[in-house]
């Protein structure tokens, strides 16, 4: 399946891409399968979105799709059908902190 992924500006710069990227994801479309495909295509992103050892999402990274915050879903939870069909992007967003 061809999945669309948007990245925050600092990760687009690191990956040397403009705009969203398109990835071929094998099997079920989940956060884990999308991130595996993303890191396979852009190895410089390994460790930036999720921890190397635990594979857990970094604290200041959020996942959105179809207007929903999916950051706290399990990594193997299926992403919405619109994402799986390439109609909507899987959005990786850098969280903003401060006061």
GULO-569842 format. One record per residue (C-alpha): x, y, z; residue number from 1; residue in one letter. Coordinates in steps of 0.1 Angstrom, whole numbers, plus 5000, padded with zeros to 4 digits. Example, Ala and Ser with C-alpha at 12.3 -4.5 7.8 and 13.67 -1.06 7.14 Angstrom:
REM GULO-569842
<site><px>5123</px><py>4955</py><pz>5078</pz><n>1</n><res>A</res></site>
<site><px>5137</px><py>4989</py><pz>5071</pz><n>2</n><res>S</res></site>
REM end
This chain:
REM GULO-569842
<site><px>5000</px><py>5000</py><pz>5000</pz><n>1</n><res>X</res></site>
<site><px>5012</px><py>5035</py><pz>4993</pz><n>2</n><res>X</res></site>
<site><px>5010</px><py>5056</py><pz>5024</pz><n>3</n><res>X</res></site>
<site><px>5014</px><py>5094</py><pz>5026</pz><n>4</n><res>X</res></site>
<site><px>5034</px><py>5107</py><pz>5056</pz><n>5</n><res>X</res></site>
<site><px>5039</px><py>5143</py><pz>5066</pz><n>6</n><res>X</res></site>
<site><px>5069</px><py>5152</py><pz>5087</pz><n>7</n><res>X</res></site>
<site><px>5077</px><py>5183</py><pz>5109</pz><n>8</n><res>X</res></site>
<site><px>5101</px><py>5208</py><pz>5093</pz><n>9</n><res>X</res></site>
<site><px>5132</px><py>5197</py><pz>5113</pz><n>10</n><res>X</res></site>
<site><px>5127</px><py>5160</py><pz>5102</pz><n>11</n><res>X</res></site>
<site><px>5120</px><py>5170</py><pz>5066</pz><n>12</n><res>X</res></site>
<site><px>5153</px><py>5189</py><pz>5066</pz><n>13</n><res>X</res></site>
<site><px>5172</px><py>5159</py><pz>5082</pz><n>14</n><res>X</res></site>
<site><px>5157</px><py>5136</py><pz>5056</pz><n>15</n><res>X</res></site>
<site><px>5163</px><py>5161</py><pz>5028</pz><n>16</n><res>X</res></site>
<site><px>5127</px><py>5160</py><pz>5015</pz><n>17</n><res>X</res></site>
<site><px>5101</px><py>5187</py><pz>5007</pz><n>18</n><res>X</res></site>
<site><px>5065</px><py>5182</py><pz>5017</pz><n>19</n><res>X</res></site>
<site><px>5050</px><py>5148</py><pz>5023</pz><n>20</n><res>X</res></site>
<site><px>5067</px><py>5115</py><pz>5015</pz><n>21</n><res>X</res></site>
<site><px>5051</px><py>5084</py><pz>5000</pz><n>22</n><res>X</res></site>
<site><px>5060</px><py>5050</py><pz>5014</pz><n>23</n><res>X</res></site>
<site><px>5052</px><py>5014</py><pz>5003</pz><n>24</n><res>X</res></site>
<site><px>5040</px><py>4996</py><pz>5034</pz><n>25</n><res>X</res></site>
<site><px>5037</px><py>4958</py><pz>5034</pz><n>26</n><res>X</res></site>
<site><px>5008</px><py>4941</py><pz>5053</pz><n>27</n><res>X</res></site>
<site><px>4986</px><py>4958</py><pz>5078</pz><n>28</n><res>X</res></site>
<site><px>4990</px><py>4996</py><pz>5080</pz><n>29</n><res>X</res></site>
<site><px>4999</px><py>5004</py><pz>5116</pz><n>30</n><res>X</res></site>
<site><px>5020</px><py>5030</py><pz>5133</pz><n>31</n><res>X</res></site>
<site><px>5048</px><py>5004</py><pz>5136</pz><n>32</n><res>X</res></site>
<site><px>5046</px><py>4993</py><pz>5099</pz><n>33</n><res>X</res></site>
<site><px>5046</px><py>5030</py><pz>5087</pz><n>34</n><res>X</res></site>
<site><px>5076</px><py>5039</py><pz>5110</pz><n>35</n><res>X</res></site>
<site><px>5095</px><py>5008</py><pz>5099</pz><n>36</n><res>X</res></site>
<site><px>5090</px><py>5017</py><pz>5062</pz><n>37</n><res>X</res></site>
<site><px>5099</px><py>5054</py><pz>5069</pz><n>38</n><res>X</res></site>
<site><px>5131</px><py>5045</py><pz>5087</pz><n>39</n><res>X</res></site>
<site><px>5140</px><py>5020</py><pz>5060</pz><n>40</n><res>X</res></site>
<site><px>5137</px><py>5047</py><pz>5033</pz><n>41</n><res>X</res></site>
<site><px>5152</px><py>5074</py><pz>5054</pz><n>42</n><res>X</res></site>
<site><px>5177</px><py>5058</py><pz>5078</pz><n>43</n><res>X</res></site>
<site><px>5188</px><py>5092</py><pz>5091</pz><n>44</n><res>X</res></site>
<site><px>5154</px><py>5094</py><pz>5109</pz><n>45</n><res>X</res></site>
<site><px>5161</px><py>5063</py><pz>5130</pz><n>46</n><res>X</res></site>
<site><px>5159</px><py>5073</py><pz>5166</pz><n>47</n><res>X</res></site>
<site><px>5143</px><py>5107</py><pz>5160</pz><n>48</n><res>X</res></site>
<site><px>5107</px><py>5096</py><pz>5161</pz><n>49</n><res>X</res></site>
<site><px>5109</px><py>5066</py><pz>5184</pz><n>50</n><res>X</res></site>
<site><px>5136</px><py>5054</py><pz>5208</pz><n>51</n><res>X</res></site>
<site><px>5161</px><py>5029</py><pz>5193</pz><n>52</n><res>X</res></site>
<site><px>5159</px><py>5004</py><pz>5222</pz><n>53</n><res>X</res></site>
<site><px>5122</px><py>5006</py><pz>5233</pz><n>54</n><res>X</res></site>
<site><px>5107</px><py>5016</py><pz>5200</pz><n>55</n><res>X</res></site>
<site><px>5084</px><py>5040</py><pz>5220</pz><n>56</n><res>X</res></site>
<site><px>5073</px><py>5073</py><pz>5205</pz><n>57</n><res>X</res></site>
<site><px>5096</px><py>5102</py><pz>5216</pz><n>58</n><res>X</res></site>
<site><px>5079</px><py>5125</py><pz>5241</pz><n>59</n><res>X</res></site>
<site><px>5078</px><py>5155</py><pz>5218</pz><n>60</n><res>X</res></site>
<site><px>5064</px><py>5137</py><pz>5188</pz><n>61</n><res>X</res></site>
<site><px>5027</px><py>5132</py><pz>5181</pz><n>62</n><res>X</res></site>
<site><px>5008</px><py>5111</py><pz>5155</pz><n>63</n><res>X</res></site>
<site><px>4976</px><py>5123</py><pz>5138</pz><n>64</n><res>X</res></site>
<site><px>4954</px><py>5110</py><pz>5111</pz><n>65</n><res>X</res></site>
<site><px>4919</px><py>5119</py><pz>5099</pz><n>66</n><res>X</res></site>
<site><px>4917</px><py>5147</py><pz>5125</pz><n>67</n><res>X</res></site>
<site><px>4924</px><py>5123</py><pz>5154</pz><n>68</n><res>X</res></site>
<site><px>4954</px><py>5122</py><pz>5178</pz><n>69</n><res>X</res></site>
<site><px>4967</px><py>5086</py><pz>5176</pz><n>70</n><res>X</res></site>
<site><px>4997</px><py>5092</py><pz>5197</pz><n>71</n><res>X</res></site>
<site><px>4985</px><py>5070</py><pz>5226</pz><n>72</n><res>X</res></site>
<site><px>4972</px><py>5041</py><pz>5204</pz><n>73</n><res>X</res></site>
<site><px>4993</px><py>5009</py><pz>5205</pz><n>74</n><res>X</res></site>
<site><px>5019</px><py>5007</py><pz>5177</pz><n>75</n><res>X</res></site>
<site><px>5000</px><py>4978</py><pz>5161</pz><n>76</n><res>X</res></site>
<site><px>4966</px><py>4994</py><pz>5162</pz><n>77</n><res>X</res></site>
<site><px>4954</px><py>4996</py><pz>5125</pz><n>78</n><res>X</res></site>
<site><px>4955</px><py>5031</py><pz>5111</pz><n>79</n><res>X</res></site>
<site><px>4922</px><py>5046</py><pz>5096</pz><n>80</n><res>X</res></site>
<site><px>4912</px><py>5032</py><pz>5062</pz><n>81</n><res>X</res></site>
<site><px>4916</px><py>5066</py><pz>5046</pz><n>82</n><res>X</res></site>
<site><px>4953</px><py>5065</py><pz>5056</pz><n>83</n><res>X</res></site>
<site><px>4957</px><py>5029</py><pz>5045</pz><n>84</n><res>X</res></site>
<site><px>4943</px><py>5038</py><pz>5010</pz><n>85</n><res>X</res></site>
<site><px>4965</px><py>5069</py><pz>5007</pz><n>86</n><res>X</res></site>
<site><px>4935</px><py>5093</py><pz>5008</pz><n>87</n><res>X</res></site>
<site><px>4947</px><py>5110</py><pz>5040</pz><n>88</n><res>X</res></site>
<site><px>4982</px><py>5114</py><pz>5053</pz><n>89</n><res>X</res></site>
<site><px>4997</px><py>5099</py><pz>5085</pz><n>90</n><res>X</res></site>
<site><px>5009</px><py>5131</py><pz>5102</pz><n>91</n><res>X</res></site>
<site><px>5040</px><py>5131</py><pz>5124</pz><n>92</n><res>X</res></site>
<site><px>5040</px><py>5164</py><pz>5144</pz><n>93</n><res>X</res></site>
<site><px>5066</px><py>5179</py><pz>5166</pz><n>94</n><res>X</res></site>
<site><px>5048</px><py>5189</py><pz>5199</pz><n>95</n><res>X</res></site>
<site><px>5053</px><py>5224</py><pz>5212</pz><n>96</n><res>X</res></site>
<site><px>5061</px><py>5229</py><pz>5248</pz><n>97</n><res>X</res></site>
<site><px>5064</px><py>5260</py><pz>5269</pz><n>98</n><res>X</res></site>
<site><px>5044</px><py>5285</py><pz>5288</pz><n>99</n><res>X</res></site>
REM end
